[in-house]
């Protein structure tokens, strides 16, 4: 059975040494007032989070996969053995309230910390972690745009974890294309609405872990315009609460079935049938898509953290196996008296492991940087800082979602490979990581959609301003350390790549504006996001390497942690970063070779062009 | 439910236009004598093979995955519903005898044709296809090195399909490292041996599809030396036949359990306990590893064909879905009166599909070239031609295994991605392709081991002679078509890459011979194989493009088939071949960044070096 130890040493390094987070947080009155901007306190919370996750969630991961969820004839759903009890402990220990607003019972901790908790939970048990994860998304949207009445009634229950939340977007015919949803809402004239329609793929959509479920549902109000501009967001509870929060009658939303999936079997993926269910408007009429994006952005980072968490745990187990499993001999021998040496001696095994380590550590650095930027965006007293942080969050969110889930999946696959045939057998648990990791690339907007969001919306829509700001930061860093004896070579590569990112962006932008160039953004987007991801990871590895080299040089590397950073950075630039060379070529190749003859190549008679 | 149509048009193009196979086969007296070197006959056989596969095997693919195999208390194993009946039809139609020796009831058809049948079966139902696949491996080894007595008794039954075969290599502590196996054989003094030990991961190891199972077992004969030089190959039947082939007593080999796996659930992966089981020596004492490689080489190509077949079927279904599923709008509109257009209009969807198409068609070309080379190796009257073919087979076999299974898995993953969330749901069948494809990268020697075989054994061991021969062929082709209006650009890229392959090989070889350079081959091997694979695919795409352009230019492209080839080749060189740029860099980076400090980086106290 796989094991997991939260990478606390690395997390604390990032928090204090890379990000200087306690000092940054102390500048924000919100955190200062909540008395949470203290390095020791933050560190203690992380220790406790690790203990909870390792003790309560890790042991339930395999049982969740094997048992899955069961829907009964009365449309109720039972979660796997132990899930409900662990959730009770989670809420009782206050984890559901961790970064929530103290006005609604929250602890007011920074995103930086809840981000780490989510990473850990995803390593331990991603299917379980999705239940509180969805609640968090619902909390965010409701907190941001809900009326005081709704907030006062629902938020304390969600924060305490007594009730959980969902995001109801997808319909059978409408996934990416939410503008064509058919779920309808009619005004009841009493401040409530009747919601009718079918939603599919609703994670945590029905379960027995909490007494009530708060569905946030996209629907079209009668008389609203077509498309995304006619969509509103409604709150539809499973049980309708009284003003005192006590559960009242059962609402008209039932689970029609649950899906049988490739993975994340411990999470109930529900078909929800809304039949005149009573709902309340959240935010403004016809602004549902904007409001939903509050949830989606949180969910996108959360999904990225699934990739990170699953990559990390897969790496940890592959490393343990590589130390234990002996096969073939290496000179010099490790086990001179025995038949074979641990497979960790073989360079190709080390390559697979270092890939996992390098992607996990860079991903963690990016995620924590992003989380701290969220804190800054929301709570920094300086408006310019808030704006700067918001821009960075906008850029990094699609990268966090897509780059981390792609890397996480690939790392899970390579870590499984380290096990040879045993990796394919269920009892070792490695194949579950692969199956569980696969969904992250698909949901919350496929990674193709993330790429379009990055290139089309975040980069090109403002004429590259946000990109230039970030590229400027990187190039400044590169210039500052040009010729550095340790990281000089890295910053040279980084500076070139950052420059190339700018020129590639220009090339795409120009092509896109030409006659017939409308497809150029779509054609380049996926490769562009991967290129961009490497530039960000390269920047973070160079920064981490700089800190680590200084420590090593100063003789302050007692446990080898900094040497590990130094050598992993070196590996990253030698073996992973060069992917940018191929990506630059495929980005430049553009749409030309994709614009094939549909009839000849795809046997498609329904032609796009004559 | 997924569908599958055998790509007969492409197969026949490759057979007649790329490979000119009927004419080549006609030069070989063996095929001429068997009267099978006829284009029309070969084409008919392929049509019938496609009909059998599409009708009988496709419908059993999902049921095989869902039901899996069941082991009963008496150690017998039941295969999924329909598997046994389909196998009976398969044998009755003579498919098990297709390329077998007429002396033992075979039809004497070329490998070229059985290769295609295997590809089709793997597309349709890889778990099912493994039962006859394993028999074929056992047939090959027995046919090559078995005594006449064993051959006369066993081969007719294996050829007819009445009995199936297995390869028993792996033990709990010995996978890649077969030199340390513990299964023992003792000479009974009567021409038989007693075999005792435990073998694991035995595909098709126990089942109800045939009346007898012929296990080919690696074991160490009492008194044999340690390591791979002391291993012999034994034939151990489940039931011991009399001289007349009638089944006699049950032998001392039982299925201890079957594995629960990530995929290929329809195939029983058995733990086999040999307890003084009666066996017969196959070939020479202590030459078991050599004899086993006869099976392994066949199995490696067969495994590569799993990657090819699964990539092909995943691509076909993704393409069908992309035509059917409407989501978002594209200018110009395809469905002007409707809400959304088929997703095939989106360039990124086309990129994913073209990736599947380009890898599948190049893989098929390589596999058929390799299969025809096997025919040449075994049956060409000219010894020089046989030698040349054998060298090519030696080089291409590890590439066929590793490059095709890696690409097949990646194509299955990308094809699943085309389905969005539906790809993650079991009923669509796409996730099964991903799970089934994953094993191909692992078994029959992991892809890391294939890479070492290619670089260490096939390329460097003879000082690069086989490589030079192939590279010479490629460069000749490149020079011949330099400046060609259609493929001039491709051959320029190809020529450079072929040259680079040579120089990279030299760099690795030189590093490896230096003091402390023993790990350089292992460090570079995986990236080297991928680079080599692209060079081979690039060569084949350039050749296919040349043929296709000529047809298009001559106005002979009635159905658009040749235009499809032309445009897929263009895509391949623009979007997939550039991976070589990254690989060249990572190959050059060598072992340096993998030779990290074990204690610091991996927390490994059991140090390799002081």
Interface residues (C-beta under 8 A of the other chain):
Chain A: X170 X173 X174 X175 X176 X177 X180 X200 X201 X259 X260 X261 X262 X263 X319 X323 X326 X327 X328 X330 X331 X332 X334 X339 X340 X342 X344 X345 X346 X347 X348 X349 X350 X351 X353 X354 X357 X409 X413 X416 X417 X420 X421 X423 X424 X425 X426 X427 X431 X434 X435 X438 X439 X441 X442 X443 X446 X447 X448 X451 X452 X518 X519 X522 X523 X525 X526 X560 X561 X563 X564 X567 X568 X570 X571 X574 X575 X578 X579 X580 X581 X582 X585 X586 X589 X591 X592 X593 X594 X595 X596 X597 X598 X599 X600 X601 X602 X603 X604 X606 X607 X608 X609
Chain B: X170 X173 X174 X175 X176 X177 X180 X200 X201 X259 X260 X261 X262 X263 X319 X323 X326 X327 X328 X330 X331 X332 X334 X339 X340 X342 X344 X345 X346 X347 X348 X349 X350 X351 X353 X354 X357 X409 X413 X416 X417 X420 X421 X423 X424 X425 X426 X427 X431 X434 X435 X438 X439 X441 X442 X443 X446 X447 X448 X451 X452 X518 X519 X522 X523 X525 X526 X560 X561 X563 X564 X567 X568 X570 X571 X574 X575 X578 X579 X580 X581 X582 X585 X586 X589 X591 X592 X593 X594 X595 X596 X597 X598 X599 X600 X601 X602 X603 X604 X606 X607 X608 X609
